[in-house]
Amino acid sequence: MSASTRSTLLGAMFLMATSAIGPGFITQTTAFTVQLGAAFAFAIAASIVVDIALQLNVWRVIGVSGRRAQELGNLVLPGLGWVMAALLLAGGLVFNVGNVSGAGLGTDAMLGLDPRVGGAVSALIAIGIFLSRRAGVAVDRIVVALGLVMIGLTAYIAITSDPPVGRALRNVVLPEEVSFLAITTLIGGTIGGYIVYAGAHRLLDSGITGPEHVRDITRGSVTGIVLTGVMRVVLFLAILGVVTGGAALDPGSQAASAFQQAAGQVGLRVFGIVLWAAAITSIIGASYTTVSFLTSRTATSDRTGTLLVCGFIAVTALAFVLVGTPPTTLLVFAGAFNGLLLPFGIAVLLWVATRRTDLLNGYRYPRWLLVVGWLAWLLTLYLAANSVRPVIELFS
C-alpha cells in the first residue's frame, strides 16, 4: 500500500469515526452509563458487532461499485436515490445545527466564550478547512488529529476516575442487565443517517475503488467502527469511575459534571476540548456527506461541491446564531428521518450485492457477508420503528 493510499484510508476511517463521535454520542454514552453502570459494557460490545456487520457491507458495495449510495439507488429504481438524499438532507440540516451548538458549548467550557460566538467561529473554521487549497488532505489530517486528541484526553479522564475495569469486563460476557434499547440506540448513533456513508464516499472521492481495493476497503470499514468503539469505551470508563465513586452528576450536563468530578477545573477544560473536537469533526462529516448525496462525483466540479459544503455549514451556523439549539420537536423529527434512512439505504445496497451484481464490476460478493448483512438489517427495522414512535406519540 502506497503512502498516499494509506493516508487517504486513514482519513476515511477517522471521518466515519469522528462523524459518529458528536455531541449526541457523548450525551448518549453518559446517560446510559449513569443508568446501567458496568452493565452498559455489554451493550457497547453488542452494538460494535452489529455495526461492523453493516459497515462491512455498505463500504464494500460502494467501494467495489465505484458509485455513491444514491447513485446505486437510482440504478435500482429511478428516483429511489433522490428519496434517500431527501431523507438524509432533512435530518442532516437539523442535526448540523445541533453540531454547531455543541461546538459553541465546547468553547464555553474550554474558554468561557459565549456559545453563539463559539459556534459561529467553529463554523468559520470548518469552512476555512474546506476552502483550503488541498481541502481533501486537510480534512483527512484534521479528523485524524482531532480524533486522536479526543481519545487521548478522554483516556486521561478515565485513568483519573479509576473505574472498576474488572467488573466492566465481566459484564461484556456476563451482563448484570441487558438493555436492548441501549444496544439499538448505540447502533443508530454510530451508523445512523449520514454516518454509515461518510467514510465510503470519502474513499470514492479519493479514487480508492474497484475489486482490486477490497482488502483496503474492508480494513477501513472495520477499523472505523473499532475507533468509534475505542472512544465509546474510554468515555464509558471515565463516566463509570465517577458514578461508582458515588459522585452526584449535574442533571443539566452530566458529562461535563463527570469530567469536573474526575479532574476538577482541568477536567472541565478537557471536557470542553473533547466536546468541541467532537462537534467540529461532526460538522465536517455531516456537511461533506450530505452534499455528497446531492451531487455527482463525475458531473459536479470540485469547486461547486466545495461551495455547496460551505453554504451548508453557513446556513446551519446562521440558524444556530439566530434560533439557538433546535427545538426538541425538530430533533425528534431529524432522528426519525435518520432512523428511516438506515434500513432503507442499507436494503438498497444489500439488494445490489444480492440481485444487481452487474454493478459490482465483476466482483463475486461473499455469501456469508450477505447473510450477516441481511440479519443485521432486520435489527435496523426495529431501530426505524423506535425512531418513528416518538413522532407519533408527539402528535397523538
TORZAVO-497436 format. One record per residue (C-alpha): residue in three letters; residue number from 1; x negated, y negated, z. Coordinates in nm, 4 decimals. Layout:
N
REC_code_pos_east_north_up
REC_ALA_NUM_X_Y_Z
...
***
This chain:
396
REC_code_pos_east_north_up
REC_MET_1_0.0000_0.0000_0.0000
REC_SER_2_-0.1400_-0.3397_-0.1017
REC_ALA_3_-0.1820_-0.6219_0.1487
REC_SER_4_0.0904_-0.8287_-0.0216
REC_THR_5_0.3356_-0.5357_-0.0170
REC_ARG_6_0.2585_-0.4725_0.3489
REC_SER_7_0.3145_-0.8393_0.4344
REC_THR_8_0.6450_-0.8506_0.2443
REC_LEU_9_0.7670_-0.5284_0.4050
REC_LEU_10_0.6767_-0.6607_0.7495
REC_GLY_11_0.8648_-0.9821_0.6754
REC_ALA_12_1.1751_-0.7907_0.5609
REC_MET_13_1.1696_-0.5745_0.8741
REC_PHE_14_1.1432_-0.8750_1.1022
REC_LEU_15_1.4031_-1.0724_0.9052
REC_MET_16_1.6535_-0.7925_0.9695
REC_ALA_17_1.5463_-0.7558_1.3337
REC_THR_18_1.5422_-1.1261_1.4190
REC_SER_19_1.8726_-1.1807_1.2359
REC_ALA_20_2.0227_-0.9318_1.4811
REC_ILE_21_1.8498_-1.0905_1.7816
REC_GLY_22_2.0577_-1.4068_1.8077
REC_PRO_23_2.2299_-1.5874_2.0954
REC_GLY_24_2.5137_-1.3317_2.0845
REC_PHE_25_2.2619_-1.0471_2.1148
REC_ILE_26_2.1215_-1.1976_2.4341
REC_THR_27_2.4683_-1.2598_2.5791
REC_GLN_28_2.5917_-0.9086_2.4911
REC_THR_29_2.2893_-0.7343_2.6377
REC_THR_30_2.3050_-0.9350_2.9598
REC_ALA_31_2.6792_-0.8819_3.0102
REC_PHE_32_2.6626_-0.5044_2.9590
REC_THR_33_2.3561_-0.4726_3.1827
REC_VAL_34_2.5401_-0.6523_3.4635
REC_GLN_35_2.8471_-0.4344_3.4045
REC_LEU_36_2.6864_-0.0899_3.3569
REC_GLY_37_2.3487_-0.1208_3.5270
REC_ALA_38_2.0995_0.1537_3.4398
REC_ALA_39_2.3731_0.3497_3.2565
REC_PHE_40_2.3513_0.0916_2.9765
REC_ALA_41_2.0306_0.2697_2.8668
REC_PHE_42_2.2398_0.5497_2.7121
REC_ALA_43_2.4485_0.3039_2.5099
REC_ILE_44_2.1311_0.1404_2.3763
REC_ALA_45_1.9798_0.4757_2.2732
REC_ALA_46_2.3029_0.5988_2.1100
REC_SER_47_2.3535_0.2741_1.9162
REC_ILE_48_1.9960_0.2863_1.7827
REC_VAL_49_2.0549_0.6365_1.6405
REC_VAL_50_2.3729_0.5261_1.4584
REC_ASP_51_2.2092_0.2032_1.3394
REC_ILE_52_1.9213_0.3979_1.1850
REC_ALA_53_2.1620_0.6323_1.0018
REC_LEU_54_2.3478_0.3389_0.8454
REC_GLN_55_2.0445_0.1222_0.7765
REC_LEU_56_1.8611_0.4085_0.6029
REC_ASN_57_2.1453_0.4396_0.3523
REC_VAL_58_2.2008_0.0667_0.2967
REC_TRP_59_1.8339_-0.0138_0.2349
REC_ARG_60_1.7797_0.2922_0.0166
REC_VAL_61_2.0778_0.2326_-0.2139
REC_ILE_62_2.0000_-0.1394_-0.2539
REC_GLY_63_1.6248_-0.0856_-0.2846
REC_VAL_64_1.6368_0.2045_-0.5315
REC_SER_65_1.9084_0.0489_-0.7491
REC_GLY_66_1.7392_-0.2923_-0.7559
REC_ARG_67_2.0752_-0.4660_-0.7113
REC_ARG_68_2.2239_-0.6704_-0.4299
REC_ALA_69_2.5183_-0.5290_-0.2360
REC_GLN_70_2.7805_-0.7496_-0.4029
REC_GLU_71_2.6419_-0.6686_-0.7488
REC_LEU_72_2.6855_-0.2984_-0.6763
REC_GLY_73_3.0368_-0.3705_-0.5506
REC_ASN_74_3.1308_-0.5398_-0.8778
REC_LEU_75_2.9940_-0.2441_-1.0751
REC_VAL_76_3.2004_-0.0002_-0.8684
REC_LEU_77_3.5165_-0.2103_-0.9162
REC_PRO_78_3.5252_-0.5528_-1.0836
REC_GLY_79_3.5805_-0.8229_-0.8222
REC_LEU_80_3.5010_-0.5973_-0.5271
REC_GLY_81_3.1628_-0.7594_-0.4730
REC_TRP_82_3.3176_-1.1052_-0.4570
REC_VAL_83_3.5587_-0.9844_-0.1882
REC_MET_84_3.2540_-0.8667_0.0105
REC_ALA_85_3.0916_-1.2064_-0.0434
REC_ALA_86_3.4045_-1.3945_0.0689
REC_LEU_87_3.4286_-1.1946_0.3914
REC_LEU_88_3.0607_-1.2472_0.4651
REC_LEU_89_3.0784_-1.6205_0.3911
REC_ALA_90_3.3781_-1.6690_0.6231
REC_GLY_91_3.2004_-1.5020_0.9131
REC_GLY_92_2.8593_-1.6457_0.8313
REC_LEU_93_2.9704_-2.0095_0.8339
REC_VAL_94_3.1238_-1.9894_1.1796
REC_PHE_95_2.8513_-1.7778_1.3337
REC_ASN_96_2.5787_-2.0027_1.1958
REC_VAL_97_2.7394_-2.2933_1.3810
REC_GLY_98_2.7011_-2.0688_1.6864
REC_ASN_99_2.3340_-2.0087_1.5963
REC_VAL_100_2.2691_-2.3848_1.5739
REC_SER_101_2.4448_-2.4205_1.9093
REC_GLY_102_2.2160_-2.1523_2.0553
REC_ALA_103_1.9107_-2.3389_1.9258
REC_GLY_104_2.0396_-2.6538_2.0975
REC_LEU_105_2.0893_-2.4705_2.4266
REC_GLY_106_1.7401_-2.3247_2.3917
REC_THR_107_1.5809_-2.6700_2.3555
REC_ASP_108_1.7835_-2.7850_2.6559
REC_ALA_109_1.6476_-2.5035_2.8758
REC_MET_110_1.2997_-2.5395_2.7298
REC_LEU_111_1.2568_-2.9187_2.7160
REC_GLY_112_1.5670_-3.0728_2.8741
REC_LEU_113_1.6716_-3.2047_2.5311
REC_ASP_114_2.0357_-3.2819_2.4547
REC_PRO_115_2.1773_-2.9647_2.2881
REC_ARG_116_2.3209_-3.1551_1.9895
REC_VAL_117_1.9879_-3.3244_1.9255
REC_GLY_118_1.8019_-2.9961_1.9729
REC_GLY_119_2.0407_-2.8121_1.7408
REC_ALA_120_2.0058_-3.0784_1.4698
REC_VAL_121_1.6253_-3.0812_1.4954
REC_SER_122_1.6153_-2.6998_1.4812
REC_ALA_123_1.8313_-2.7040_1.1675
REC_LEU_124_1.5923_-2.9554_1.0082
REC_ILE_125_1.3003_-2.7261_1.0921
REC_ALA_126_1.4795_-2.4340_0.9241
REC_ILE_127_1.5499_-2.6497_0.6165
REC_GLY_128_1.1834_-2.7535_0.6079
REC_ILE_129_1.0779_-2.3877_0.6054
REC_PHE_130_1.2926_-2.3153_0.3006
REC_LEU_131_1.1724_-2.6322_0.1232
REC_SER_132_0.8046_-2.5451_0.1710
REC_ARG_133_0.6019_-2.4650_-0.1400
REC_ARG_134_0.5767_-2.0945_-0.0607
REC_ALA_135_0.9108_-2.0514_0.1119
REC_GLY_136_0.9204_-1.6708_0.0863
REC_VAL_137_0.5811_-1.6320_0.2529
REC_ALA_138_0.6726_-1.8952_0.5129
REC_VAL_139_0.9955_-1.7143_0.6047
REC_ASP_140_0.8119_-1.3796_0.6342
REC_ARG_141_0.5385_-1.5190_0.8581
REC_ILE_142_0.7647_-1.7278_1.0795
REC_VAL_143_1.0158_-1.4499_1.1544
REC_VAL_144_0.7266_-1.2135_1.2353
REC_ALA_145_0.5605_-1.4678_1.4651
REC_LEU_146_0.8804_-1.5672_1.6462
REC_GLY_147_0.9904_-1.2040_1.6725
REC_LEU_148_0.6655_-1.1153_1.8476
REC_VAL_149_0.6982_-1.4216_2.0754
REC_MET_150_1.0492_-1.3143_2.1811
REC_ILE_151_0.9438_-0.9585_2.2563
REC_GLY_152_0.6240_-1.0643_2.4377
REC_LEU_153_0.7860_-1.3265_2.6611
REC_THR_154_1.0834_-1.1049_2.7458
REC_ALA_155_0.8460_-0.8201_2.8309
REC_TYR_156_0.6693_-1.0592_3.0716
REC_ILE_157_1.0003_-1.1269_3.2487
REC_ALA_158_1.0748_-0.7526_3.2527
REC_ILE_159_0.7436_-0.6868_3.4294
REC_THR_160_0.8076_-0.9717_3.6738
REC_SER_161_1.1578_-0.8499_3.7622
REC_ASP_162_1.0272_-0.4991_3.8462
REC_PRO_163_1.3174_-0.2909_3.7036
REC_PRO_164_1.3862_0.0747_3.8041
REC_VAL_165_1.2372_0.2219_3.4839
REC_GLY_166_1.2658_0.5840_3.6037
REC_ARG_167_1.6375_0.5517_3.6669
REC_ALA_168_1.6882_0.3877_3.3279
REC_LEU_169_1.5015_0.6724_3.1549
REC_ARG_170_1.7160_0.9324_3.3323
REC_ASN_171_2.0279_0.7563_3.2097
REC_VAL_172_1.9139_0.7914_2.8492
REC_VAL_173_1.9756_1.1687_2.8699
REC_LEU_174_2.1960_1.1970_3.1808
REC_PRO_175_2.4099_0.8809_3.1859
REC_GLU_176_2.5906_0.7908_3.5053
REC_GLU_177_2.8590_0.6299_3.2884
REC_VAL_178_2.9313_0.6375_2.9134
REC_SER_179_3.0865_0.3252_2.7627
REC_PHE_180_3.1995_0.3827_2.4050
REC_LEU_181_3.2952_0.0163_2.3871
REC_ALA_182_2.9373_-0.0827_2.4704
REC_ILE_183_2.7976_0.1508_2.2022
REC_THR_184_3.0265_0.0243_1.9280
REC_THR_185_2.9748_-0.3391_2.0321
REC_LEU_186_2.5973_-0.2951_2.0095
REC_ILE_187_2.6275_-0.1366_1.6636
REC_GLY_188_2.8375_-0.4268_1.5402
REC_GLY_189_2.5972_-0.6774_1.6951
REC_THR_190_2.2902_-0.5117_1.5442
REC_ILE_191_2.4033_-0.4386_1.1879
REC_GLY_192_2.7415_-0.6109_1.1583
REC_GLY_193_2.8232_-0.8742_0.8981
REC_TYR_194_2.5259_-1.0032_0.7015
REC_ILE_195_2.2567_-0.8436_0.9218
REC_VAL_196_2.2565_-0.4973_0.7617
REC_TYR_197_2.1778_-0.6538_0.4215
REC_ALA_198_1.9221_-0.9171_0.5293
REC_GLY_199_1.6041_-0.7103_0.5031
REC_ALA_200_1.7125_-0.5128_0.1952
REC_HIS_201_1.7955_-0.8299_-0.0008
REC_ARG_202_1.4608_-0.9788_0.1061
REC_LEU_203_1.2816_-0.6725_-0.0376
REC_LEU_204_1.4653_-0.7146_-0.3679
REC_ASP_205_1.3622_-1.0795_-0.3944
REC_SER_206_1.0023_-0.9736_-0.3308
REC_GLY_207_1.0092_-0.7163_-0.6104
REC_ILE_208_0.9858_-0.4035_-0.3930
REC_THR_209_1.2498_-0.1977_-0.5750
REC_GLY_210_1.2916_0.1329_-0.7550
REC_PRO_211_1.2484_0.5029_-0.6677
REC_GLU_212_0.8703_0.4630_-0.6511
REC_HIS_213_0.9115_0.2498_-0.3376
REC_VAL_214_1.1386_0.4898_-0.1446
REC_ARG_215_0.8748_0.5517_0.1210
REC_ASP_216_0.8240_0.1786_0.1831
REC_ILE_217_1.1999_0.1170_0.1869
REC_THR_218_1.2546_0.3990_0.4377
REC_ARG_219_0.9745_0.2806_0.6637
REC_GLY_220_1.1081_-0.0738_0.6573
REC_SER_221_1.4677_0.0213_0.7360
REC_VAL_222_1.3783_0.2376_1.0357
REC_THR_223_1.1155_0.0016_1.1748
REC_GLY_224_1.3550_-0.2944_1.1551
REC_ILE_225_1.6043_-0.1134_1.3779
REC_VAL_226_1.3281_0.0022_1.6133
REC_LEU_227_1.2058_-0.3572_1.6522
REC_THR_228_1.5588_-0.4667_1.7418
REC_GLY_229_1.5780_-0.1751_1.9854
REC_VAL_230_1.2496_-0.2756_2.1495
REC_MET_231_1.3799_-0.6270_2.2100
REC_ARG_232_1.7085_-0.4855_2.3422
REC_VAL_233_1.5206_-0.2553_2.5814
REC_VAL_234_1.2853_-0.5189_2.7240
REC_LEU_235_1.5746_-0.7646_2.7686
REC_PHE_236_1.7806_-0.4904_2.9357
REC_LEU_237_1.4933_-0.4083_3.1728
REC_ALA_238_1.4361_-0.7757_3.2529
REC_ILE_239_1.8022_-0.8253_3.3499
REC_LEU_240_1.8249_-0.4846_3.5207
REC_GLY_241_1.5358_-0.5679_3.7526
REC_VAL_242_1.7094_-0.8853_3.8675
REC_VAL_243_2.0514_-0.7206_3.9064
REC_THR_244_1.9254_-0.4189_4.1035
REC_GLY_245_1.7284_-0.6572_4.3237
REC_GLY_246_2.0615_-0.7935_4.4464
REC_ALA_247_2.0472_-1.1380_4.2873
REC_ALA_248_2.3776_-1.3086_4.2049
REC_LEU_249_2.3799_-1.4433_3.8499
REC_ASP_250_2.5497_-1.7653_3.7445
REC_PRO_251_2.8647_-1.6570_3.5516
REC_GLY_252_2.8263_-1.9571_3.3215
REC_SER_253_2.4855_-1.8449_3.1929
REC_GLN_254_2.3903_-1.5009_3.3186
REC_ALA_255_2.0813_-1.4600_3.1003
REC_ALA_256_1.9308_-1.7976_3.1943
REC_SER_257_2.0076_-1.7281_3.5598
REC_ALA_258_1.8386_-1.3853_3.5415
REC_PHE_259_1.5211_-1.5273_3.3851
REC_GLN_260_1.5122_-1.8001_3.6505
REC_GLN_261_1.5670_-1.5496_3.9314
REC_ALA_262_1.2791_-1.3395_3.7978
REC_ALA_263_1.0207_-1.6148_3.7497
REC_GLY_264_1.1553_-1.9452_3.8840
REC_GLN_265_1.1268_-2.2554_3.6670
REC_VAL_266_0.8748_-2.0784_3.4440
REC_GLY_267_1.1385_-1.8123_3.3822
REC_LEU_268_1.3927_-2.0778_3.2823
REC_ARG_269_1.1465_-2.2287_3.0328
REC_VAL_270_1.0690_-1.8811_2.8979
REC_PHE_271_1.4418_-1.8228_2.8529
REC_GLY_272_1.4638_-2.1486_2.6575
REC_ILE_273_1.1833_-2.0401_2.4237
REC_VAL_274_1.3354_-1.6932_2.3726
REC_LEU_275_1.6843_-1.8341_2.3086
REC_TRP_276_1.5515_-2.0966_2.0677
REC_ALA_277_1.3418_-1.8422_1.8785
REC_ALA_278_1.6381_-1.6046_1.8610
REC_ALA_279_1.8663_-1.8810_1.7360
REC_ILE_280_1.6400_-2.0327_1.4698
REC_THR_281_1.5465_-1.6935_1.3235
REC_SER_282_1.9173_-1.6105_1.3110
REC_ILE_283_1.9806_-1.9439_1.1336
REC_ILE_284_1.7173_-1.8441_0.8762
REC_GLY_285_1.8517_-1.4887_0.8368
REC_ALA_286_2.2202_-1.5842_0.8227
REC_SER_287_2.1651_-1.8666_0.5735
REC_TYR_288_1.9361_-1.6693_0.3441
REC_THR_289_2.1562_-1.3586_0.3373
REC_THR_290_2.4872_-1.5429_0.2995
REC_VAL_291_2.3552_-1.7363_-0.0010
REC_SER_292_2.2130_-1.4148_-0.1491
REC_PHE_293_2.5742_-1.2876_-0.1647
REC_LEU_294_2.6815_-1.5972_-0.3584
REC_THR_295_2.4006_-1.5980_-0.6151
REC_SER_296_2.2343_-1.3665_-0.8659
REC_ARG_297_1.8734_-1.2522_-0.8359
REC_THR_298_1.8266_-1.2806_-1.2132
REC_ALA_299_2.0637_-1.5632_-1.3177
REC_THR_300_2.0114_-1.8072_-1.0270
REC_SER_301_1.6891_-2.0095_-1.0207
REC_ASP_302_1.4753_-2.0202_-0.7074
REC_ARG_303_1.5352_-2.3945_-0.6793
REC_THR_304_1.9139_-2.3532_-0.6916
REC_GLY_305_1.9028_-2.0760_-0.4332
REC_THR_306_1.6841_-2.2867_-0.2025
REC_LEU_307_1.9137_-2.5887_-0.2293
REC_LEU_308_2.2171_-2.3728_-0.1514
REC_VAL_309_2.0453_-2.2300_0.1582
REC_CYS_310_1.9514_-2.5790_0.2765
REC_GLY_311_2.3054_-2.7001_0.2105
REC_PHE_312_2.4482_-2.4091_0.4090
REC_ILE_313_2.2251_-2.4932_0.7067
REC_ALA_314_2.3084_-2.8647_0.6817
REC_VAL_315_2.6856_-2.8018_0.6749
REC_THR_316_2.6762_-2.5729_0.9796
REC_ALA_317_2.4462_-2.8115_1.1684
REC_LEU_318_2.6758_-3.1066_1.0931
REC_ALA_319_2.9727_-2.9024_1.2135
REC_PHE_320_2.7946_-2.8362_1.5430
REC_VAL_321_2.6937_-3.2009_1.5909
REC_LEU_322_3.0486_-3.3235_1.5205
REC_VAL_323_3.2534_-3.0457_1.6812
REC_GLY_324_3.0200_-2.8518_1.9100
REC_THR_325_3.0283_-2.4763_1.9564
REC_PRO_326_3.3124_-2.3192_1.7520
REC_PRO_327_3.6342_-2.2615_1.9481
REC_THR_328_3.6902_-1.9081_2.0740
REC_THR_329_3.9656_-1.8575_1.8164
REC_LEU_330_3.7268_-1.9189_1.5270
REC_LEU_331_3.4598_-1.6967_1.6778
REC_VAL_332_3.7149_-1.4178_1.7156
REC_PHE_333_3.8136_-1.4585_1.3506
REC_ALA_334_3.4493_-1.4539_1.2419
REC_GLY_335_3.3905_-1.1406_1.4458
REC_ALA_336_3.6889_-0.9765_1.2780
REC_PHE_337_3.5534_-1.0601_0.9309
REC_ASN_338_3.2114_-0.9178_1.0226
REC_GLY_339_3.3737_-0.6072_1.1674
REC_LEU_340_3.5729_-0.5572_0.8469
REC_LEU_341_3.2726_-0.6125_0.6232
REC_LEU_342_3.0653_-0.3387_0.7915
REC_PRO_343_3.2743_-0.0319_0.6908
REC_PHE_344_3.3859_-0.1990_0.3683
REC_GLY_345_3.0354_-0.2766_0.2465
REC_ILE_346_2.8786_0.0480_0.3651
REC_ALA_347_3.1559_0.2515_0.1991
REC_VAL_348_3.0745_0.0804_-0.1325
REC_LEU_349_2.7049_0.1655_-0.1018
REC_LEU_350_2.7714_0.5245_0.0070
REC_TRP_351_3.0113_0.5600_-0.2866
REC_VAL_352_2.7304_0.4508_-0.5201
REC_ALA_353_2.4993_0.7122_-0.3660
REC_THR_354_2.7701_0.9802_-0.3915
REC_ARG_355_2.9520_0.9105_-0.7189
REC_ARG_356_2.7584_0.6437_-0.9113
REC_THR_357_2.4128_0.7960_-0.9225
REC_ASP_358_2.3749_0.6397_-1.2682
REC_LEU_359_2.2990_0.3142_-1.0847
REC_LEU_360_2.0036_0.4660_-0.8950
REC_ASN_361_1.7519_0.4684_-1.1809
REC_GLY_362_1.7251_0.8476_-1.1952
REC_TYR_363_1.6728_0.8883_-0.8201
REC_ARG_364_1.8123_1.2069_-0.6643
REC_TYR_365_1.9786_1.0996_-0.3405
REC_PRO_366_1.9213_1.3359_-0.0420
REC_ARG_367_2.2409_1.5209_0.0553
REC_TRP_368_2.1505_1.5221_0.4247
REC_LEU_369_2.1239_1.1441_0.4220
REC_LEU_370_2.4676_1.1146_0.2606
REC_VAL_371_2.6234_1.3388_0.5258
REC_VAL_372_2.4622_1.1396_0.8061
REC_GLY_373_2.5709_0.8148_0.6415
REC_TRP_374_2.9363_0.9130_0.5995
REC_LEU_375_2.9550_1.0419_0.9579
REC_ALA_376_2.8134_0.7136_1.0876
REC_TRP_377_3.0552_0.5269_0.8588
REC_LEU_378_3.3503_0.6874_1.0401
REC_LEU_379_3.2336_0.5129_1.3545
REC_THR_380_3.2333_0.1786_1.1734
REC_LEU_381_3.6064_0.2248_1.1153
REC_TYR_382_3.6514_0.2230_1.4918
REC_LEU_383_3.4409_-0.0926_1.5023
REC_ALA_384_3.6692_-0.2530_1.2441
REC_ALA_385_3.9783_-0.1642_1.4453
REC_ASN_386_3.8172_-0.3167_1.7557
REC_SER_387_3.7340_-0.6379_1.5702
REC_VAL_388_4.0856_-0.6817_1.4283
REC_ARG_389_4.2711_-0.6034_1.7507
REC_PRO_390_4.1688_-0.9254_1.9337
REC_VAL_391_4.3021_-1.1342_1.6427
REC_ILE_392_4.6362_-0.9533_1.6525
REC_GLU_393_4.6571_-0.9990_2.0293
REC_LEU_394_4.5614_-1.3641_1.9964
REC_PHE_395_4.8655_-1.4448_1.7849
REC_SER_396_5.1119_-1.1887_1.9231
***
